[in-house]
Amino acid sequence: MATITCGSCKESHPTVNEVKLCFKRNNNFIPENKTKTQAPVAKSYKSVKTFEYKKDAEEFVKNTPNSHLNETVKVKRINVWVEETQSYETVVTKTYTVVIY
């Protein structure tokens, strides 16, 4: 029968469960991570508002207390077919996010 060399006591054990038990007895046991998902992050804001133009977002922040312009700007590029030129043209749109607390 095969045996497993224990990393805790350096002796041989017949099963994995006995190796785990040995680690636990010698206080060398590191618990297995059962879940790989992280706990959800609680949001600390009331809502989010998006704008196509930075000027509009800044104006909203200026007129709305407890809000600020998020530093990240979402950029979206889309290829659009133009009939007159019979070719594709890249259209870039930006989205600015304002967080309201």
Sequence and secondary structure as in RCSB ss.txt:
>XXXX:A:sequence
MATITCGSCKESHPTVNEVKLCFKRNNNFIPENKTKTQAPVAKSYKSVKTFEYKKDAEEFVKNTPNSHLNETVKV
KRINVWVEETQSYETVVTKTYTVVIY
>XXXX:A:secstr
   EE TTTSSEESSHHHHHHHHHHTT                  SEEEEESSHHHHHHHHHHSTTEEEEEEEEE
EEEEEEETTTTEEEEEEEEEEEEEE 
